[in-house]
Amino acid sequence: MELSRYVDYWQEPAETAEISDVTRLDSKAWTRNGSETNTFLEIGYPVLDQIEIYINPEQRGAESLVLGDKQPFYDRPILHRNFVVPITLTPDQKAVVYLRVETTSAMQVPLTLWNQDAFYSVGQSRSMFEGLYYGIVLAMILYNLFVFMAVGERSFLHYVGFIVAMPLFLASLHGVAFQYLWPEATWWNDQSIIVFLSLVVLLGGTFSITFINVSRENHPLLNRWTVGVVIAAGLMAAAGLLVPYKYMILPTILLVVTGCSTMLMLSIVRWVKKDPAARYYTFAWGFMMFGGIVMAMSKFTMLPRNLLTENAAQVGSALGVILLSIALADRLNKDKKRVFEAQQRLLQEERKARIAQMKTLDIQREANVLLEERVRERTRDLEHLNEQLLELSATDALTELKNRGHFDRVFQSAVVHAYRYQEPLSLLMLDIDHFKQFNDTKGPLVFAQYCPLGPMP
């Protein structure tokens, strides 16, 4: 049952008003809301700082209930990411409920009155939608992280950081992170919105620079502008740890609008430059920006608050995450294809070089064989010449008989052989009588014909 059309509101003055002052107000002081927004008692805006709830305050024993994201999560009467107030009513009983809301975020108090069965039934559908969204994001995180570990491409690491920061921001904004991640950290619950939203811009910028190649060489002005936005986002994220939420939210929103517009502009420019990755990138940022704009317009009451506007950011970011993952996979496949083609070209060149090398080796082998043959011929010639020289050196030129040098070599070898093998050795010496007279009258040549032993020294 939508209650927004039945709600009256009164703006509290600068001085704090007590509940007794509020109950004594004239009916004309109240303003009928008349809004047609889709409201949720369940108070469906989980970042309200403090909500004081008074049920039938004029009755005795009536107590107030204090809720808000400044209170620990487990202090809530019903553990739910939104603020849910149990109201016990008997048949035909009327109840007057006053809400005092104080917050530094957008002043939205969407109210819905549920019966118990309907509340838990719808809660299951909500949980299924939330689980589907965070399951998609977690799968994309793990997939791209494993791809980065496998290929070492920095774009995947920047993308993993981006798709980690985006769901953490949405989880902080929708109260899911306060419910499941830091239920007692009330200070951090506010500041986490600023920190994670700034990190979305920072990591989105670094991812854009590396993924669609916005370098100093091809886009010097865009590169410097994007680097400036990234540095500003880093400073804003650091300031989110120190400066209170109420001072940071408007500068952060301005930074996000500037950063997202920059990323979209980069993708369009690169698409015009016919970068194949920019096509997916443009559609991805378009979906994410559309979802963020719809959610922001809902928070500033420019659009009605309903199921579509509340979940537009999640739907847009999920589509963007999927498209960017497809773009990364497409780029990886193209890089693999280019590497494969380069390898094929290298293999062909290597095959040609191997064939040429084999031909060179065959020519060299034939040259070596020819050279070895020539060397053997020359060696045989030299051996023959050496034998002839040895023969000449051992032969007397006049008588053609062996000379004294030959005798000394043969005798020395014979002595060594006899000594080694213990064999006898004999030396026969012949002396020719009247040799000088014969030699003087007949000559050495005649003597050599009749004496094959030759003249003795």
Buried (B, 14 or more C-beta within 10 A) or exposed (E): EBBBEEBEEEEEEEEEEEBEEBEEEEEEEEEEBEBEBBBBBBBBBBBBBBBBBBBBBEEEEEEEBEBBBBBEBEBBEEEBBBBBBEEEEEEEEEEEBBBBBBBBBBEBBBBBBBEEEEBEEBBEEBEEBBEEBBEBBEEBBEBBBEBBEEEEBEBBBBBBBBBBBBBBBBBBBBBBBBBEBBBEBBEBBBBBBBBBBBBBBBBBBBBBBBBBBBEEEEBEEBBEBBBEBBEBBBEBBEBBEEBEBEEBBEBBBEBBBBBBEBBBBBBBBBBEEEBBBBBBBBBBBBBBBBBBBBBBBBBEEEBBBBEEBBBBBBBBBBBBBBBBBEBBBBBBEEEEEEEEEEEEEEEEEEEEEEEEEEEEEEEEEEEEEEEEEEEEEEEEEEEEEEEEEEEEEBBBEEBEBBBEEBEEEEEEEBEEEEEEEEEEEEEEEEEEEEEEEBBEEEEBEEBBEEBEEBBEE
